[in-house]
């Protein structure tokens, strides 16, 4: 998703945080949507959202129906058994 699409979907942010990296290509932006329980992260100069952070207050669900707090059996039902597990 592009940053423009995210802002259109979530609305005008109340808070934007810019972090300077060791070079312009490593600068990042974090946009908080506290009312939605979401923070999005981008790299400067890149049009796409790189990460979505969900707060405990997030009440929504993803397009596939997964919600915060869903148990492993629900995840397996939606995505099937993983080929490997992280150590």
PAPA-82852 format. One record per residue (C-alpha): x, y, z; residue number from 1; residue in one letter. Coordinates in Angstrom, 3 decimals, always signed. Layout:
! residues N
<rec x="X" y="Y" z="Z" seq="NUM" type="A"/>
...
***
This chain:
! residues 87
<rec x="+0.000" y="+0.000" z="+0.000" seq="1" type="X"/>
<rec x="+1.290" y="+3.450" z="-0.785" seq="2" type="X"/>
<rec x="+1.541" y="+6.130" z="+1.875" seq="3" type="X"/>
<rec x="-1.070" y="+8.172" z="-0.004" seq="4" type="X"/>
<rec x="-3.507" y="+5.229" z="+0.082" seq="5" type="X"/>
<rec x="-2.898" y="+4.710" z="+3.815" seq="6" type="X"/>
<rec x="-3.572" y="+8.369" z="+4.602" seq="7" type="X"/>
<rec x="-6.722" y="+8.302" z="+2.435" seq="8" type="X"/>
<rec x="-7.917" y="+5.200" z="+4.303" seq="9" type="X"/>
<rec x="-6.979" y="+6.290" z="+7.837" seq="10" type="X"/>
<rec x="-7.421" y="+10.065" z="+7.550" seq="11" type="X"/>
<rec x="-5.201" y="+13.036" z="+8.278" seq="12" type="X"/>
<rec x="-2.745" y="+12.093" z="+11.048" seq="13" type="X"/>
<rec x="-2.471" y="+14.080" z="+14.259" seq="14" type="X"/>
<rec x="+1.157" y="+13.077" z="+14.824" seq="15" type="X"/>
<rec x="+4.054" y="+12.406" z="+12.438" seq="16" type="X"/>
<rec x="+7.522" y="+11.501" z="+13.701" seq="17" type="X"/>
<rec x="+10.574" y="+11.755" z="+11.414" seq="18" type="X"/>
<rec x="+13.775" y="+9.967" z="+12.400" seq="19" type="X"/>
<rec x="+17.019" y="+10.929" z="+10.713" seq="20" type="X"/>
<rec x="+19.213" y="+7.998" z="+9.705" seq="21" type="X"/>
<rec x="+22.920" y="+8.005" z="+8.954" seq="22" type="X"/>
<rec x="+22.046" y="+9.116" z="+5.413" seq="23" type="X"/>
<rec x="+18.999" y="+10.485" z="+3.580" seq="24" type="X"/>
<rec x="+18.043" y="+7.041" z="+2.278" seq="25" type="X"/>
<rec x="+17.868" y="+5.763" z="+5.880" seq="26" type="X"/>
<rec x="+15.506" y="+8.445" z="+7.181" seq="27" type="X"/>
<rec x="+12.147" y="+7.066" z="+8.330" seq="28" type="X"/>
<rec x="+8.694" y="+8.379" z="+9.108" seq="29" type="X"/>
<rec x="+6.217" y="+7.033" z="+11.653" seq="30" type="X"/>
<rec x="+2.595" y="+8.137" z="+11.537" seq="31" type="X"/>
<rec x="+0.416" y="+7.400" z="+14.553" seq="32" type="X"/>
<rec x="-3.325" y="+6.855" z="+14.393" seq="33" type="X"/>
<rec x="-4.100" y="+6.392" z="+18.083" seq="34" type="X"/>
<rec x="-7.867" y="+6.357" z="+17.523" seq="35" type="X"/>
<rec x="-7.439" y="+3.366" z="+15.191" seq="36" type="X"/>
<rec x="-4.754" y="+1.681" z="+17.319" seq="37" type="X"/>
<rec x="-2.294" y="+1.757" z="+14.413" seq="38" type="X"/>
<rec x="+1.098" y="+3.242" z="+13.558" seq="39" type="X"/>
<rec x="+2.503" y="+3.068" z="+10.034" seq="40" type="X"/>
<rec x="+6.197" y="+3.290" z="+9.156" seq="41" type="X"/>
<rec x="+7.848" y="+4.349" z="+5.904" seq="42" type="X"/>
<rec x="+11.352" y="+5.021" z="+4.635" seq="43" type="X"/>
<rec x="+11.965" y="+8.517" z="+3.309" seq="44" type="X"/>
<rec x="+11.807" y="+8.777" z="-0.437" seq="45" type="X"/>
<rec x="+9.859" y="+5.512" z="-0.747" seq="46" type="X"/>
<rec x="+6.167" y="+5.625" z="-1.664" seq="47" type="X"/>
<rec x="+5.096" y="+2.430" z="+0.138" seq="48" type="X"/>
<rec x="+4.283" y="+1.673" z="+3.763" seq="49" type="X"/>
<rec x="+7.049" y="-0.616" z="+5.066" seq="50" type="X"/>
<rec x="+5.522" y="-1.706" z="+8.384" seq="51" type="X"/>
<rec x="+2.254" y="-1.520" z="+10.284" seq="52" type="X"/>
<rec x="+2.392" y="-1.550" z="+14.067" seq="53" type="X"/>
<rec x="-0.767" y="-2.453" z="+15.966" seq="54" type="X"/>
<rec x="-1.419" y="-1.187" z="+19.475" seq="55" type="X"/>
<rec x="-3.311" y="-3.086" z="+22.142" seq="56" type="X"/>
<rec x="-6.208" y="-0.736" z="+21.445" seq="57" type="X"/>
<rec x="-6.554" y="-1.997" z="+17.839" seq="58" type="X"/>
<rec x="-10.127" y="-3.258" z="+17.431" seq="59" type="X"/>
<rec x="-10.224" y="-3.921" z="+13.703" seq="60" type="X"/>
<rec x="-9.542" y="-7.032" z="+11.692" seq="61" type="X"/>
<rec x="-7.589" y="-7.845" z="+8.569" seq="62" type="X"/>
<rec x="-9.199" y="-8.590" z="+5.193" seq="63" type="X"/>
<rec x="-8.854" y="-12.337" z="+5.833" seq="64" type="X"/>
<rec x="-10.758" y="-12.058" z="+9.136" seq="65" type="X"/>
<rec x="-7.766" y="-12.375" z="+11.509" seq="66" type="X"/>
<rec x="-8.083" y="-10.194" z="+14.635" seq="67" type="X"/>
<rec x="-5.705" y="-9.320" z="+17.458" seq="68" type="X"/>
<rec x="-5.741" y="-12.051" z="+20.082" seq="69" type="X"/>
<rec x="-6.788" y="-14.856" z="+17.725" seq="70" type="X"/>
<rec x="-5.443" y="-18.231" z="+18.834" seq="71" type="X"/>
<rec x="-3.092" y="-20.501" z="+16.875" seq="72" type="X"/>
<rec x="-5.890" y="-22.831" z="+15.664" seq="73" type="X"/>
<rec x="-7.608" y="-19.834" z="+14.040" seq="74" type="X"/>
<rec x="-4.369" y="-18.795" z="+12.326" seq="75" type="X"/>
<rec x="-3.837" y="-22.352" z="+11.051" seq="76" type="X"/>
<rec x="-7.429" y="-22.448" z="+9.794" seq="77" type="X"/>
<rec x="-6.885" y="-19.230" z="+7.812" seq="78" type="X"/>
<rec x="-3.286" y="-19.804" z="+6.633" seq="79" type="X"/>
<rec x="-2.784" y="-23.598" z="+7.013" seq="80" type="X"/>
<rec x="+0.047" y="-25.246" z="+8.947" seq="81" type="X"/>
<rec x="+3.356" y="-23.324" z="+8.581" seq="82" type="X"/>
<rec x="+6.217" y="-25.029" z="+6.756" seq="83" type="X"/>
<rec x="+8.622" y="-23.920" z="+9.471" seq="84" type="X"/>
<rec x="+8.557" y="-22.197" z="+12.847" seq="85" type="X"/>
<rec x="+10.964" y="-19.477" z="+14.043" seq="86" type="X"/>
<rec x="+13.391" y="-20.497" z="+16.740" seq="87" type="X"/>
***
